[in-house]
Every structure is written in C-alpha cells, then in structure tokens.
Amino acid sequence: MKHIYQPGAFGLSIEIFPPRTEQGDASLFENLHRLRAYNPAFISCTYGAGGSTQTRTVELCERIQQELDTPATAHLTCVGSTVDDLCDWLAFASSRSIRNIMALRGDPPQGSHEFQSVAGGLDHASELVSLIRRQVPEMGIGVAGYPEKHPEAVDAKSDLDFLKRKVDAGADAVFTQLFYVNDNFLRFRDAYHAAGISIPLIPGIMPITSYARIKRITGMCQAIFPNELASRLEHVQDDDAAQFEIGVDYAIAQCRELMDAGVPGLHFYVLNRSDACERILDALNLHPAH
Ligand SMILES: Cc1cc2nc3c(=O)[nH]c(=O)nc-3n(C[C@H](O)[C@H](O)[C@H](O)COP(=O)(O)OP(=O)(O)OC[C@H]3O[C@@H](n4cnc5c(N)ncnc54)[C@H](O)[C@@H]3O)c2cc1C
C-alpha cells in the first residue's frame, strides 16, 4: 500500500470475501480473472467475523497473487484473538508473501452493540496498527474510515480523532465504509485534511445489484441511503435486471463525481461478482485498453 498511492497514480482496488464452497471459489476466480483486465492496484480479502476465515483469508490472498499476478491485501481483525494469536497470524501471512494488511477491530458479535476483546487481546484498530508496525515494519497497512460516522462513535469529531490515532500509529492509507451521498464523503475529506491527515483517503463504493440485499447491508453498517434512489428501486422491486441497471447508473455517476473531485483511487466492494464493476469501470474509461 505504501507504494500503491503515488501522486498521479490512480489506485483501483477490489474487495472480496472468502466463499464458503468450492463452487464459490471457482466462481470467484472466474470473476477475478475478468476484473484483472482492469489492472487493479490490489485485491483485498476480508477476514470472517469470529475469526472463522483466518487462514482462508491468507490462503486466498496467496492464490490471488500467484494466479492473477496482482498484489493482495489480507484483512485482519482483533475479534477473538490474543496478541500472541495476532503475532502468529502475522508471521503466517508474511511467510505466504502477504505484504499488505487491512487492519480492523471487527464488529461486536451479532445481537450485541458492544465490542468485547478477549483477555490478552486488543480493543481498537489503532492498537492493531501499532502491533503490525512493530512485528512487520515493512508491511503496507490500510485502515477503515467512516464518512457518515462509525455507528458506535459518539460524534463525528471523536471518530475522526480515533481515525487519526490509527494514522499516527503507522497506517499508509484509509479506505472508507460504503456510502451513497458524495457530499458526506467530501465534507469528511475536508475535516480529515483539517485534522492534519495527509495519507491517501480512498472512497469505498458498493454497486447496488439487488435492492433487498443493499437494504440489509446499509441497515447493518448504517450508511445513509438517499430517498430518491430508494423510491426508484422500490418501483422496480420485482425486476432484478432493472435494479441492476439503476445501481450501475448510480455508481457511474457517483464515481465520476468523486474522480472529478480528485480522489486518489476507488475501492470497490464487489460482493464476489464482476459484472456491475466491469460496466462501471468501462463507463469511467478505467479499462487499461482505453
Ligand atoms: C474498508 C473496510 C474493510 C473492512 N473489512 C472487514 C473485515 O474483513 N472483517 C470484519 O469483520 N470487518 C470488516 N470491516 C468492518 C469493521 O470491522 C467494523 O466497521 C468495526 O465495527 C470497526 O472497525 P475499525 O477498524 O474501524 O475499528 P476502530 O478504528 O477501532 O473503531 C471502532 C469504534 O471505536 C471507536 N474508537 C476507536 N479508538 C478508540 C479509543 N481509543 N477509545 C474509544 N473509542 C475508540 C471509533 O470511534 C469507532 O466508533 C471493514 C470495514 C471497512 C470500512
């Protein structure tokens, strides 16, 4: 990550999650091969809630690097791990040639609103960033930022102060939670710069491919969903293809505006499928062949 966001270089990144089945793996790699054509700066792989995919994440990242010849970023959370466990994971990831990590705290368990670290574990992502910097100083480190405030944060100001701690601890780039209201991102970016943070801030984009699914996801992460967009999608709630088209058009317009505003990259939450993302990148002329 340290070497990805150079001035003038646009960084496209793709986030996927570990599939649960062999069929899911096959479909994922078919989709990633298609996205590989857009020359992403890296592909990142999430780390399952409750630590369920700890080794899977690293193994998938290793396969991405070998098979697609594209740098991979492995996500890591503090959930369910002691500092010793985290150190073991870092050693394992390094031994598998992982050079970039997305350092996260993780979510509270389902049904609870409060994050609980295990005895001997870490409470905040900033501590994880410090640990990674200590253990593997050369690792590229990404962290999460919240243009519309993290759901647990008391207010936007304290949330930004805590983000700054992650940056001061050694993060190289900030990737945002998904959002659909660009003005909220741009206001956040102003505050980010005013707080003296200068590392790259990359907006997180989740193309809408299904209204039901996006309602569930935005509900979980409390992203603001514009009423006008919701009512357009509601009008076609029985028509999957129409929802897809509305989602693609919205994302194209959203990304275009962000690129005009000078963002250094785009981080796509693709939910393991390439079709919407391909359409968006083509429309944005981000295909290397263009
Ligand atoms: C790009 C991206 C990738 C993600 N990938 C994954 C993944 O792979 N797996 C997964 O399970 N989840 C993932 N998440 C979700 C993430 O784990 C949750 O949003 C989680 O609730 C917060 O993680 P964080 O790293 O932002 O935590 P933190 O930065 O620790 O912040 C969490 C909350 O604590 C507050 N806080 C921070 N430091 C302090 C402090 N010192 N004292 C008091 N309060 C503090 C913050 O304001 C915030 O409200 C991802 C999110 C993003 C944006």
Ligand as a Chemical Component Dictionary entry (heavy atoms), coordinates in Angstrom:
data_LIG
# 
_chem_comp.id                   LIG 
_chem_comp.type                 NON-POLYMER 
_chem_comp.pdbx_formal_charge   0 
_chem_comp.three_letter_code    LIG 
# 
loop_
_chem_comp_atom.comp_id 
_chem_comp_atom.atom_id 
_chem_comp_atom.alt_atom_id 
_chem_comp_atom.type_symbol 
_chem_comp_atom.charge 
_chem_comp_atom.model_Cartn_x 
_chem_comp_atom.model_Cartn_y 
_chem_comp_atom.model_Cartn_z 
_chem_comp_atom.pdbx_ordinal 
LIG C1  C1  C 0 -12.564 -0.984 4.249  1  
LIG C2  C2  C 0 -13.224 -1.837 5.343  2  
LIG C3  C3  C 0 -12.899 -3.179 5.420  3  
LIG C4  C4  C 0 -13.468 -3.987 6.422  4  
LIG N1  N1  N 0 -13.149 -5.322 6.484  5  
LIG C5  C5  C 0 -13.633 -6.101 7.476  6  
LIG C6  C6  C 0 -13.265 -7.481 7.598  7  
LIG O1  O1  O 0 -12.504 -8.004 6.771  8  
LIG N2  N2  N 0 -13.776 -8.218 8.619  9  
LIG C7  C7  C 0 -14.624 -7.669 9.544  10 
LIG O2  O2  O 0 -15.058 -8.393 10.459 11 
LIG N3  N3  N 0 -14.998 -6.364 9.472  12 
LIG C8  C8  C 0 -14.529 -5.568 8.470  13 
LIG N4  N4  N 0 -14.889 -4.235 8.399  14 
LIG C9  C9  C 0 -15.837 -3.698 9.386  15 
LIG C10 C10 C 0 -15.142 -3.187 10.688 16 
LIG O3  O3  O 0 -14.556 -4.280 11.367 17 
LIG C11 C11 C 0 -16.213 -2.531 11.554 18 
LIG O4  O4  O 0 -16.691 -1.363 10.944 19 
LIG C12 C12 C 0 -15.862 -2.333 13.022 20 
LIG O5  O5  O 0 -17.072 -2.046 13.721 21 
LIG C13 C13 C 0 -14.893 -1.186 13.294 22 
LIG O6  O6  O 0 -13.642 -1.474 12.867 23 
LIG P1  P1  P 0 -12.478 -0.326 12.855 24 
LIG O7  O7  O 0 -11.272 -0.977 12.380 25 
LIG O8  O8  O 0 -12.959 0.879  12.154 26 
LIG O9  O9  O 0 -12.372 -0.047 14.436 27 
LIG P2  P2  P 0 -11.767 1.155  15.270 28 
LIG O10 O10 O 0 -10.955 2.065  14.467 29 
LIG O11 O11 O 0 -11.152 0.535  16.479 30 
LIG O12 O12 O 0 -13.086 1.966  15.697 31 
LIG C14 C14 C 0 -14.238 1.306  16.230 32 
LIG C15 C15 C 0 -15.046 2.273  17.093 33 
LIG O13 O13 O 0 -14.315 2.576  18.294 34 
LIG C16 C16 C 0 -14.053 3.967  18.380 35 
LIG N5  N5  N 0 -12.668 4.076  18.903 36 
LIG C17 C17 C 0 -11.523 3.863  18.223 37 
LIG N6  N6  N 0 -10.452 4.003  19.036 38 
LIG C18 C18 C 0 -10.951 4.301  20.256 39 
LIG C19 C19 C 0 -10.360 4.550  21.549 40 
LIG N7  N7  N 0 -9.027  4.549  21.718 41 
LIG N8  N8  N 0 -11.189 4.805  22.604 42 
LIG C20 C20 C 0 -12.546 4.805  22.438 43 
LIG N9  N9  N 0 -13.149 4.585  21.250 44 
LIG C21 C21 C 0 -12.368 4.317  20.175 45 
LIG C22 C22 C 0 -14.236 4.533  16.985 46 
LIG O14 O14 O 0 -14.656 5.896  17.006 47 
LIG C23 C23 C 0 -15.341 3.623  16.447 48 
LIG O15 O15 O 0 -16.607 4.039  16.873 49 
LIG C24 C24 C 0 -14.381 -3.406 7.376  50 
LIG C25 C25 C 0 -14.713 -2.042 7.267  51 
LIG C26 C26 C 0 -14.160 -1.259 6.258  52 
LIG C27 C27 C 0 -14.549 0.205  6.144  53 
# 
loop_
_chem_comp_bond.comp_id 
_chem_comp_bond.atom_id_1 
_chem_comp_bond.atom_id_2 
_chem_comp_bond.value_order 
_chem_comp_bond.pdbx_ordinal 
LIG C1  C2  SING 1  
LIG C2  C3  SING 2  
LIG C2  C26 DOUB 3  
LIG C3  C4  DOUB 4  
LIG C4  N1  SING 5  
LIG C4  C24 SING 6  
LIG N1  C5  DOUB 7  
LIG C5  C6  SING 8  
LIG C5  C8  SING 9  
LIG C6  O1  DOUB 10 
LIG C6  N2  SING 11 
LIG N2  C7  SING 12 
LIG C7  O2  DOUB 13 
LIG C7  N3  SING 14 
LIG N3  C8  DOUB 15 
LIG C8  N4  SING 16 
LIG N4  C9  SING 17 
LIG N4  C24 SING 18 
LIG C9  C10 SING 19 
LIG C10 O3  SING 20 
LIG C10 C11 SING 21 
LIG C11 O4  SING 22 
LIG C11 C12 SING 23 
LIG C12 O5  SING 24 
LIG C12 C13 SING 25 
LIG C13 O6  SING 26 
LIG O6  P1  SING 27 
LIG P1  O7  DOUB 28 
LIG P1  O8  SING 29 
LIG P1  O9  SING 30 
LIG O9  P2  SING 31 
LIG P2  O10 DOUB 32 
LIG P2  O11 SING 33 
LIG P2  O12 SING 34 
LIG O12 C14 SING 35 
LIG C14 C15 SING 36 
LIG C15 O13 SING 37 
LIG C15 C23 SING 38 
LIG O13 C16 SING 39 
LIG C16 N5  SING 40 
LIG C16 C22 SING 41 
LIG N5  C17 SING 42 
LIG N5  C21 SING 43 
LIG C17 N6  DOUB 44 
LIG N6  C18 SING 45 
LIG C18 C19 SING 46 
LIG C18 C21 DOUB 47 
LIG C19 N7  SING 48 
LIG C19 N8  DOUB 49 
LIG N8  C20 SING 50 
LIG C20 N9  DOUB 51 
LIG N9  C21 SING 52 
LIG C22 O14 SING 53 
LIG C22 C23 SING 54 
LIG C23 O15 SING 55 
LIG C24 C25 DOUB 56 
LIG C25 C26 SING 57 
LIG C26 C27 SING 58 
# 
